[in-house]
Amino acid sequence: MAKSAKKKRSRAGKRRRVGGDPILTVRPIDHDRLVAAVREVLIALGEDPDREGLLDTPDRVARMYEEVFSGLSEDPARHLEPIFHEGYDEMIALRDIAFYSMCEHHLLPFTGRAHIAYVPNGRIIGISKLARIVEDFARRPQVQERLTSQIADLLMDGLGAKGVAVVIEASHACMTIRGVKKPGSEMVTSAVRGLFKRNPATRNEVLSFLQQRL
């Protein structure tokens, strides 16, 4: 019985906690399986996957998925190194971090801007690391609400920050090119932690700051 269970776990792939997520299965993306799947989709649509214009499409789509879902095998927490110890205890903010992600409900893209602010507690990271954290979390099947919370939780827990605020504004292809078809609409989500959550005045101030247009 124990031997059988061990073999089953081995087939399931390597498992570890990734960037504050639940335990995820971390294994290479199966390129050949993706190619075969895309070919089947084309056939199901009534297309001929062997015609000139579609001949290389399954391989191109497979490589595209490997790129846009590359965050599945990355741990965003790695960008919390190196940590610098500074006495600075005022707000640090980075606005307009461009990103793209894929809605897990329709596998259509949503793109936009992330804005991050945190008040350090003696520990800071390089400003480019904030953008890299956004990118790692975004390059997975996602929903905007979870993406916003994941970024805030990682910074709050990983840096031991006094407060963190994250605002994301994004346009979702799943509602601009299909369904209700409302181009130009944007979804706005926010996540606040620590002092930004406890103090309404401070929360309103930081959210207004992150969303203001100069």
N, C-alpha and C positions, 0 to 999 in steps of 0.2 A: 504493500500500500504506500509506504513512505517513498519507495523507489519510483513508483508511478507518478506520485505528486511532484517529485523533484524533476522528472522528465517534463511534466506539463508546464512547470514554472520556467524551465529552460526554453521551451518552444515559445512561451509568451514574450520573451525578450527581456532585456535589461530594464529594471524599473528603479526610478529614483525620484526624489522631489525636485521639481524644476521651478525656480523663481517664485516660491510661495504657492504654487498650484498644488492640487491634490497629486498623489503619486501618479506619474505618467509613464507610459511605456516609451522608452527611448530606443529607437532602432532606425536603421537607414531607410529612407524612402525607396520603395520598390519601383525602380524606373520601368522595367519591362512590364510589370503588372499595370502600371499607369498607361503605357503605350497600348496594351491590349484593350484596356477599358475604354479609352478614347476611341479606338477603332470600332468597338461595339456600339458606342453612342452614335457615331456617324452612320453605321448600318441601321440602327434603330430609327434614325431620323429619315431614312430612305435614301441616304446619300451613298455614293460609291467611293469608299476610302482609297481605292486604287487609281482614281483619276488624277491627272497631273497636279491640279491645285491642292488636293488633299493628301497626296502621297506621303509627304513628310509632316503633315499636321499632327498625328498622334505623338511623334517624337518631340515636336516643338512644344506641344501642350504639356507633355510630361516634364520637360526641362523647365517650363514656366512654373508648374506646380512645385517643383523642387526648390525653385528660387523663392516664390512667395510664401511657402510654408517652411522655410529654413529655420524659423524660430522654434519649431517643434523639438528640435534636438539641441537647442541652446539654452543655457541657464543665464537669465538676465542678471542674476546676483553677482556674476563674475565682474560686472562693470562697477561694483562697489569697491574695487581695488584699483589703484592704491587709495587709501584714505589719508587725508592730511589733517593734522590737528591744529586748529586755529581758534583763537579766542573770539572770533566774530560771532555775534549772536543776533544779528538783524536778518531780515528776509533776503533770500537769494531767489531770483526768478529767471526763468528762461521761457520766452514766449515764441509762438509760431514755429513749433517743431513740426515740419511737414512729415506726414506718414501715409502709408497705404496699408490696408488690411483686407481680409476676406470674410464677409458675413458667413457664418457657419450654417445659416438656414437655407441660403440659396446658392452659396459659393459664388457670389458676385462681390465686386470690390466696394469698399467704402474708403474714402480718402478725406483727409482734412488736416487739422492743426491741433497739436497738443500744447498746453501751457502748464508749466510746473513752477510751484513756489515751495520753499521749505525754510524753516528757521532752524539752523544747526544747533547742536548741543555739544560744541567743541570738535565736531567731525564734519569735514566737507569732502566732496569729490570733484574731480575736474568737470567743467561744465559740459564737455562733449559726452560725458558718460550718461547724462540725462537723456540725450538724444538716442544713444545706443540702447538704453533700457527701453525706451518707447519702441524702437525698431524691433527688438527681440520679441517683445510681447505682441506686437502687431502682426508679425509674420507667422501667424497661426490661424486656424479657423477661429473666429472671434465674434463676440458681440461687443458693442461700444461700451455698454455698462460695465462689463467685466474687465475690459481693457483699462478703463479709468481707475477702477478699484485696485487692480493688480499693480499698477505703477505706484499709486499712493501707498499701498501696504508695504511694498518692497522698500521704498525710501524711508518710511516711518520705522519699520522694524530693522532694516539693515544699517541705517545710520544712527538709530536712536534719536531721531530728530525731535525737537520740541513741537513742531507742527508741520504738516504737509498739506498742500492743496493742489489738485489737478483738475483742469478743465479741458475737455475735448470737444471740438466742433467738427462735424464731418457730414459729408454728403454720401448717401447710400444708393448705389445703383439698383438695389432691389426695390426701391420705391420711386426711382427717377426714370427707369427705362422699362419697367414692368408694373403690373398691379395698378396702383392709383396714378402712376406716371406724373409725378410732380417735380420736374426739374427745378433746381434753384433752392429747394428746401434743405435745411441743415438741422441736424440733431445736435443738441448740446447736453453734455453730461458733466457732472462734477463729483469729486470725492474729497472730503476734508477730514483730516485726522489731527489729534492732539489739540493744541491751543486754538487752532482755527475752528475746531468743532465745538469746543467748550464755550468760546466767547462769541456771541452773535455779532457784535460790532466788528471784531477782528475778522470773522468769517466774511461778512459783507464787504469789508474793505479789500481783502485779498481777492475775492471773486471778481469784484469790480475792476481791480487793477489788472488781473490776468486777461480780462475780456475787452479792456478799453482799446480803442484805435487811436493812434497818434495822428 
